[in-house]
């Protein structure tokens, strides 16, 4: 694959007009082209998607990709990264995909600090199956599975990831495109587990554009290395109340990373054993 080839395929795009997925695709395209100009080959990127509207992004990029099962992007991405630590492995998942079926994988990947980037297309609804609630849907949400209103409070994903040991925790919004691009770039280049919770609207089943535009603000990132500050910022909005919604990098730190050190040790040990056997014979 050469830099002259288009990053975008000729596949027919079937996202609904106005879908937040378009902004995510365009932001990612910009970042990959930018990193390519800085010397990172396209062949170093691998996209892993789940099941849902978000997953079509794998069809629209001319990059190495893998369609996984629902909620299983992280195990596949982990295997790819363990096999070749030099790759930039990026997971694309939906809120129902990642925060429901895939929640256990998310928590343990954060705890292990696996060097992958996880991007959640968080529209707070199951859009592909036409409107059921997800773990981040607000209390009282009326959808096809909850016609009388949802009687559960939403999961605060930012708090959960901080408690799980994630070394890069962030939130972005599809209508703040320059900010979204910057967050994507920093997440991809972060040495360790990086998570981006991207707030977007589902144009067909849960259009929150005006509501978000009135509440979202870019938080200060000068204290992004302080865990207590990150926790307080995460508590400002819990996906349900009417508070202001901070976006940005909440927490960023460095810890031992999987798989580089482990892989290198195993490779060195394997080479040593091979050398001993060769000399013995």
C-alpha positions as CSV (number, residue, x, y, z in Angstrom):
1,X,0.0,0.0,0.0
2,X,1.5,3.4,-1.0
3,X,0.9,6.9,0.2
4,X,-0.5,7.7,-3.2
5,X,-3.4,5.3,-2.8
6,X,-6.6,6.8,-1.2
7,X,-7.1,5.9,2.5
8,X,-10.8,5.7,1.8
9,X,-12.2,2.8,-0.1
10,X,-14.8,2.8,-2.9
11,X,-17.3,0.8,-0.7
12,X,-20.8,2.4,-0.6
13,X,-21.2,4.2,2.7
14,X,-24.5,3.2,4.4
15,X,-24.3,5.4,7.5
16,X,-27.4,7.6,8.0
17,X,-27.0,11.3,6.9
18,X,-25.9,13.3,10.0
19,X,-24.4,10.3,11.8
20,X,-21.5,11.1,14.1
21,X,-19.5,8.2,12.6
22,X,-18.6,10.4,9.6
23,X,-16.7,12.8,11.9
24,X,-14.8,9.9,13.6
25,X,-13.8,8.5,10.2
26,X,-12.6,11.9,8.9
27,X,-10.7,12.7,12.1
28,X,-9.0,9.3,12.0
29,X,-8.1,9.7,8.3
30,X,-6.5,13.1,9.1
31,X,-4.4,11.6,11.9
32,X,-3.3,8.6,9.9
33,X,-2.2,10.8,7.0
34,X,-0.4,13.1,9.4
35,X,1.5,10.3,11.1
36,X,2.3,8.8,7.7
37,X,3.9,12.0,6.7
38,X,6.0,11.7,9.8
39,X,7.3,8.3,8.9
40,X,4.7,5.8,10.2
41,X,3.7,3.5,7.3
42,X,0.1,2.7,6.7
43,X,1.0,-1.0,6.9
44,X,1.7,-0.5,10.6
45,X,-2.0,0.3,11.3
46,X,-4.5,-2.4,12.0
47,X,-8.2,-1.6,12.7
48,X,-10.3,-4.0,14.7
49,X,-14.1,-3.4,14.7
50,X,-17.0,-5.1,16.5
51,X,-20.6,-5.4,15.5
52,X,-22.8,-2.3,15.0
53,X,-23.0,0.8,12.9
54,X,-19.5,1.8,14.0
55,X,-18.1,-1.5,12.5
56,X,-18.6,-0.4,9.0
57,X,-15.6,1.9,9.4
58,X,-13.4,-1.1,8.6
59,X,-15.0,-1.2,5.1
60,X,-14.3,2.4,4.5
61,X,-10.6,2.5,5.2
62,X,-7.9,1.0,2.9
63,X,-6.1,-0.4,5.8
64,X,-5.4,-3.8,7.4
65,X,-8.5,-4.7,9.4
66,X,-10.4,-7.4,11.3
67,X,-14.1,-7.8,12.0
68,X,-14.5,-9.3,15.4
69,X,-17.6,-10.6,17.3
70,X,-19.8,-8.4,19.3
71,X,-17.9,-7.1,22.3
72,X,-14.7,-8.9,21.3
73,X,-12.6,-6.3,19.7
74,X,-10.1,-6.1,22.5
75,X,-9.2,-9.9,22.6
76,X,-8.5,-9.8,18.9
77,X,-6.5,-6.6,19.1
78,X,-4.5,-8.0,22.0
79,X,-3.6,-11.1,20.0
80,X,-2.5,-8.9,17.0
81,X,-0.4,-6.7,19.3
82,X,1.2,-9.6,21.1
83,X,2.1,-11.2,17.8
84,X,3.6,-8.0,16.4
85,X,4.3,-5.2,19.0
86,X,5.4,-2.8,16.2
87,X,1.8,-2.4,14.9
88,X,-0.5,0.4,15.8
89,X,-3.7,-1.5,16.7
90,X,-6.9,0.5,17.0
91,X,-10.2,-0.9,18.2
92,X,-13.4,0.7,17.1
93,X,-16.5,-0.3,19.2
94,X,-19.9,1.0,20.0
95,X,-21.2,1.7,23.5
96,X,-23.5,-1.4,23.5
97,X,-20.7,-3.4,22.0
98,X,-17.9,-2.3,24.3
99,X,-19.6,-1.4,27.6
100,X,-22.0,-4.4,27.7
101,X,-20.7,-7.6,26.2
102,X,-17.2,-6.3,26.0
103,X,-16.9,-4.7,29.5
104,X,-14.8,-7.5,31.1
105,X,-12.3,-7.3,28.2
106,X,-12.1,-3.5,28.5
107,X,-11.4,-3.6,32.3
108,X,-8.6,-6.2,32.0
109,X,-7.0,-4.6,29.0
110,X,-6.8,-1.3,31.0
111,X,-5.5,-3.2,34.1
112,X,-2.8,-4.9,32.0
113,X,-1.9,-1.7,30.2
114,X,-2.0,-3.4,26.8
115,X,-0.6,-1.1,24.2
116,X,-3.7,-0.7,22.0
117,X,-6.0,2.2,21.3
118,X,-9.7,1.8,22.0
119,X,-12.2,4.2,20.5
120,X,-15.8,4.0,21.5
121,X,-18.5,5.4,19.2
122,X,-20.8,6.3,22.1
123,X,-24.2,7.3,20.7
124,X,-25.9,5.8,23.8
125,X,-28.3,3.6,21.9
126,X,-28.3,0.4,19.8
127,X,-28.6,2.1,16.4
128,X,-28.1,-0.9,14.1
129,X,-31.0,-2.8,15.8
130,X,-33.1,0.4,15.8
131,X,-33.2,1.9,19.2
132,X,-32.7,-0.3,22.3
133,X,-31.0,1.1,25.4
134,X,-27.2,0.6,26.2
135,X,-25.2,0.9,29.4
136,X,-24.8,4.6,28.8
137,X,-28.4,5.4,27.9
138,X,-30.0,8.0,30.3
139,X,-32.5,7.0,33.0
140,X,-36.0,7.2,31.6
141,X,-34.9,6.6,28.0
142,X,-37.8,5.3,26.0
143,X,-36.8,2.8,23.3
144,X,-38.0,-0.3,21.7
145,X,-36.9,-2.5,24.6
146,X,-38.0,0.1,27.3
147,X,-41.3,1.7,26.1
148,X,-42.2,2.8,29.6
149,X,-38.8,4.3,30.2
150,X,-35.4,2.9,31.3
151,X,-35.2,2.1,35.1
152,X,-31.4,2.0,35.3
153,X,-28.8,4.7,35.8
154,X,-26.0,4.8,33.2
155,X,-22.5,3.5,33.7
156,X,-19.9,6.2,34.3
157,X,-17.3,4.8,32.0
158,X,-14.6,7.3,32.8
159,X,-14.7,6.5,36.5
160,X,-14.7,2.8,35.7
161,X,-11.5,3.1,33.5
162,X,-9.7,5.2,36.1
163,X,-10.5,2.6,38.7
164,X,-9.3,-0.2,36.3
165,X,-5.8,1.4,36.0
166,X,-6.0,2.8,32.5
167,X,-3.0,5.0,31.6
168,X,-4.8,7.2,29.1
169,X,-8.5,8.1,29.7
170,X,-10.2,10.7,27.5
171,X,-13.5,11.9,26.1
172,X,-14.2,13.7,22.8
173,X,-17.2,15.0,20.8
174,X,-17.8,14.6,17.1
175,X,-18.8,18.2,16.6
176,X,-15.4,19.4,18.0
177,X,-13.4,18.1,15.1
178,X,-9.9,19.7,15.7
179,X,-10.1,18.6,19.3
180,X,-11.2,15.1,18.2
181,X,-8.2,14.8,15.9
182,X,-5.8,15.8,18.6
183,X,-7.2,13.3,21.1
184,X,-7.0,10.5,18.5
185,X,-3.4,11.4,17.7
186,X,-2.4,11.4,21.4
187,X,-4.2,8.2,22.1
188,X,-2.5,6.4,19.2
189,X,0.9,7.6,20.2
190,X,0.5,6.9,23.9
191,X,2.7,4.0,25.1
192,X,0.1,1.8,26.7
193,X,-3.6,1.3,26.9
194,X,-5.5,4.4,25.6
195,X,-9.3,4.9,25.7
196,X,-11.3,7.6,23.9
197,X,-15.0,7.8,24.7
198,X,-16.4,9.7,21.7
199,X,-19.8,11.3,22.3
200,X,-21.8,11.3,19.0
201,X,-25.4,11.4,18.0
202,X,-27.5,8.7,16.3
203,X,-29.3,10.8,13.8
204,X,-32.1,8.2,13.5
205,X,-32.8,7.1,17.0
206,X,-31.2,9.4,19.6
207,X,-30.3,12.8,18.3
208,X,-28.7,14.8,21.2
209,X,-27.0,17.5,19.1
210,X,-28.6,20.6,20.7
211,X,-28.4,19.1,24.2
212,X,-24.7,18.3,23.8
213,X,-23.8,21.6,22.1
214,X,-25.2,23.5,25.1
215,X,-23.3,21.5,27.7
216,X,-20.0,20.3,26.3
217,X,-16.8,22.2,27.2
218,X,-13.1,21.5,26.8
219,X,-11.6,20.8,30.2
220,X,-8.1,22.0,31.3
221,X,-5.5,19.2,30.7
222,X,-2.7,20.8,32.8
223,X,-3.5,18.4,35.6
224,X,-4.0,15.3,33.5
225,X,-1.3,13.5,35.4
226,X,-3.1,13.8,38.7
227,X,-5.4,10.9,39.5
228,X,-7.5,12.8,42.1
229,X,-8.1,15.6,39.6
230,X,-9.2,13.0,36.9
231,X,-11.6,11.4,39.3
232,X,-13.2,14.8,40.2
233,X,-13.5,15.7,36.5
234,X,-15.1,12.3,35.7
235,X,-17.7,12.9,38.3
236,X,-18.9,16.2,36.8
237,X,-21.2,14.3,34.5
238,X,-22.4,10.7,34.7
239,X,-24.1,10.4,31.3
240,X,-27.5,11.1,32.9
241,X,-27.7,14.5,34.7
242,X,-28.0,18.0,33.3
243,X,-24.5,19.1,34.3
244,X,-21.8,20.5,32.0
245,X,-19.9,17.8,30.1
246,X,-16.1,17.9,30.1
247,X,-14.2,16.6,27.2
248,X,-10.4,16.2,26.9
249,X,-7.7,14.0,28.4
250,X,-8.7,13.3,32.0
251,X,-5.7,11.2,32.9
252,X,-2.4,10.3,31.3
253,X,0.5,8.5,32.9
254,X,3.2,5.9,32.2
255,X,3.4,2.4,33.5
256,X,5.0,-0.9,32.4
257,X,3.4,-1.8,29.1
258,X,2.3,-5.1,27.5
259,X,3.5,-6.6,25.2
260,X,6.9,-5.1,24.5
261,X,8.9,-6.2,27.5
262,X,7.3,-9.6,27.7
263,X,7.7,-10.3,24.0
264,X,11.3,-9.2,23.9
265,X,12.2,-11.5,26.9
266,X,10.4,-14.4,25.3
267,X,12.2,-13.8,21.9
268,X,15.6,-13.5,23.6
269,X,15.0,-16.7,25.6
270,X,13.9,-18.5,22.5
271,X,17.0,-17.4,20.7
272,X,19.2,-18.5,23.6
273,X,17.6,-22.0,23.7
274,X,18.0,-22.3,19.9
275,X,21.7,-21.4,20.2
276,X,22.3,-23.9,23.0
277,X,20.6,-26.7,21.0
278,X,22.6,-25.8,17.8
279,X,25.9,-26.0,19.7
280,X,24.8,-29.3,21.4
281,X,24.2,-30.9,18.0
